[in-house]
């Protein structure tokens, strides 16, 4: 760590997550430089700072945004990668020249992006930060926190260290931070959840609470997560509880539940998903937002990871596979998101009784 009054932080990307994190760090007096390739976002921040709401009184936080990282020897201690997954490697490459010699790149993206960034800078300089809260950019420079929560943070195949602890203290202003020595297990557990929540939210075209009110959507979510759990087991991943409560190993459908139309255990699993829908009712898929902005969706980094790794192990993952194909077709303008499209996929992927 550099010898300064405090760490210097570079935030790459000012979507919902990047904007909220930047605003909170600025409020705490952290030395933050925010980068966005979006001219409208930079102009809005230049005129009126960062507007944030959803976690207290709506407020404006003064700040600036630039088009690219300063490469003038700024030597940032932490580069927070807050882009969508398809842009994470480009963002990391762009920021490499601004990273201090002992600095770290911090991966906020869903999926398994730590492995991708590690190929660029070395795994010893990568920290994974799993996000357990939601945020949306409701307009250029205007951010809304859509659900509460914090972070789970760790290294790739190594114990946490002082750099992780310093970063945890910085991010406590956003939400509570748990340090873990099993980042891989935590990432795969979150991946299983995201494969269901983000893909179903994209195809269904609605917020999570509304979608999970439908029994057939909950059934699809269970199937998506079950396939992800089966692939994780094939990869010899030790899954961990999500948010300290959701046990993916127990939530995954058993062979009997795959064939059953109803049972006491299935009722409990549906009830848990109803509770998730209630807690995160305002959550809207970031992939859907990306498609609406004309950007490439991150489905290959979510469901696509399950599909590609399942193929290596000979595991059948038909629901994840059809969701991946469907989201690409939505992005290409062939399909329109909606509950009717979700129902069609559900009908096409029914398991035999």
C-alpha positions, 0 to 999 in steps of 0.5 A: 500500500502506498504511503498516503493519508488513505488509499486511492481508488479508481472506479471503472464503470458508472452503472448502478453499482459503480455509481452508488459505490462512488457516491458513498466513497466520496461522502466518506472523503475517500480519494476516488476517480470515477471513469465512464465511457458514457458521455451522457453520464459524464456530462450529468455528473459534471453538471450536478454530481451523483444523485442517489436514493433508496438508502435514506434521504435522496441526495446529491454527492459532488463529484466528477467523472472522466472518460479514461483513467489518468495515466500520469503516475496516479498509482491507484491502490484499488481499481474497482471494476464495476462494468458489466461482465462483457466489458470487464477484461477491457476495463481491466486492460485500460486501467492496468497502467494506473494500478500501483505496483502493490495495488489490487483490481477488485472484481464486482461482476457476477459470474466467474470474472476473477479468473479472467482478470487474473490472466491479465494482472496475476491472481495475487493482485485480484480481489473478488467482491461479491455484491449482495445488494441491488442498484439501478441507474434511473437516468444519467448520474441518477442512482437508486439503491433497490435492495439492502445488503453488503459484500463477501470478499476474498482472494482466488485460492488464498486467504484474505490479507491486509489489502482485503481488510483495508478495502473492507473498511472502505466499503463498509459505508456501502454495506457490511463486508464479510471476508472469506477464504472460500471465494470460489464457493461463494462465487459459485453459490451467487452464480447459481442464484444469478443464473436464475434471477438475472436470466428469468428477469431478462426473459420475463421483462419484469421486476423479481417480485412480480415474476416470482409470484408465479409458481411456474417461474419459481419452478424454473428458478429452482431448475436453473439453480439445480443445474448450476449446483450439479455443475458446481459439484462436478467442479468440486466446489464447496458451496456456501450459504448465500447471504448466510441463509440460502443453502444451495445444496438443500435448495436444489431439487432432488431426483424425486422432486424433479419428477413430483408435481408437489410435496412438502419439501417443494412447498418449503422451497417455493416459500423460500423463493416467495420470500426472496421475491418479497425481499428483492421485489424491486430488483430488475435484471441488469442484463435487461437494462443492458439490452435496452441500452443496446449493449451486449447482455452478460448471459455468457458469463452467467448461464453460459458458464454453466452450459460450457462447464456442464459440457466438459463434465457431461452434465445435462443443463437444458434450462440454462441452455435454452435461457442462454439462447433465448436471451441472445435472441432477445438482444438480437430483436427476435423475441420480446421479453414478457411473461408469455415468453417465459411460459413458452420456455417453461412448456418447452423444458418440462421434465417427464413425470 
